[in-house]
């Protein structure tokens, strides 16, 4: 693992530099879908959920310098979840005060009454899934089709190495080598974004 300062910097610390466009692009790619899903669960339409995600990004940009990186003070994702939840509630309150067209207030009330599985632990699980998907998209092109399939069959689909070897017409040892290399690369990509130093989640 490269221990250069750039690699060890967490995405969170990099966000403090408004000129680090790559950090903000990665942040939006990883967290945007989570925020949109959270908003959709609360009944927002797709366009409103996308607007809300931009509002959350703006709030993070405005407050990131004041965020305490000390993990003992709480996790970043917990902080982000609270921002997203609060802005979603604010949106719903504004919508209640100024309901959309015909039947809008009744429909909004029905949607708001639906339970929303939006506790921070489900947000964390969604984050982990999204981060894996994002990292896989970033590194997929670095591997042959056979190597990627070996990893996917064993690491994602959960099938055993013998099945993968038979399907790919290779040896079990080769399957393990491919899986190990892909997983190591995914881990490096995730560590590059999250940073080796824990940011409290």
Secondary structure, DSSP 8 states (H G I E B T S, - for coil): ----HHHHS-HHHHHT-TT-HHHHHHHHHHHHHHHHHHHHHTT--HHHHHHHHHHHHHHHHHHGGG----GGG--HHHHHHHHHHHHHHHHHHHHHHT--STTHHHHHHHHHHS-----HHHHHHHHHHHHHHHHHHHHGGGS-HHHHHHHIIIIIS---HHHHHHHHTS-HHHHHHHHHHHHHHHHHHHHHHH-SS----
